[in-house]
Amino acid sequence: MEPESLPDFTNKVVVLYLSGEVSATGVILEYAGFKCLGGRLFLVGRNPEMRWQEWTSHLEAAVAWDAVTNYQVFESREDCESRLSSQLPKSLTSRIWSWLVGNGGGRA
């Protein structure tokens, strides 16, 4: 795939949904960019800091681009949280973040 045909996630937060997942959970990455590893294209970034998933906060994570079925792009983590909290009671916002990430955190 040509670099100019790839999306630019610079300074964004992206939630990626993967093929083969049993549930509708997503992987959240910030500071993400494309990198070829072992002859395969990956989106490599960092797991954002999240209160309920502290053990994976700030760790590098990678997702095989050919496994991504769809994605959501947010201007920032604050943008995503703000959009959630403007639509939902505050008590549900952290539950929704947990749902987005799923039980696996920002698994690679």
C-alpha positions, 0 to 999 in steps of 0.5 A, spaced: 500 500 500 502 506 498 504 511 504 499 517 500 493 512 500 494 511 508 490 515 513 494 520 517 493 519 525 498 524 527 496 528 533 489 524 533 486 518 538 484 512 534 479 506 536 480 500 531 475 495 530 478 488 528 476 482 524 475 476 528 473 479 534 467 476 538 465 482 541 465 489 538 471 491 542 476 496 540 483 498 541 485 505 542 491 508 540 494 515 540 501 517 537 499 512 531 503 511 525 504 506 520 510 501 520 512 495 516 514 489 521 516 482 518 513 484 511 506 486 514 503 493 515 502 495 522 499 501 525 504 502 531 502 507 537 501 508 544 495 506 549 492 512 552 492 513 560 486 510 562 484 509 570 481 502 569 487 500 565 493 503 568 497 496 567 497 498 559 497 505 560 503 508 555 505 502 553 507 501 545 502 497 541 501 495 534 495 492 530 496 489 523 492 494 518 489 488 514 486 486 520 482 492 521 475 492 519 473 500 521 475 505 525 473 512 529 478 518 529 478 523 535 481 530 535 484 528 542 482 523 548 479 529 551 475 530 544 472 522 545 471 523 552 467 530 551 463 527 546 461 521 550 460 525 557 455 530 553 451 524 551 451 520 557 451 521 564 458 521 567 457 515 571 456 511 564 462 515 561 468 510 564 463 504 562 463 506 555 471 507 555 471 500 558 467 497 553 471 500 547 477 497 550 474 491 552 477 486 557 484 486 553 486 493 554 490 496 548 492 489 546 497 488 540 
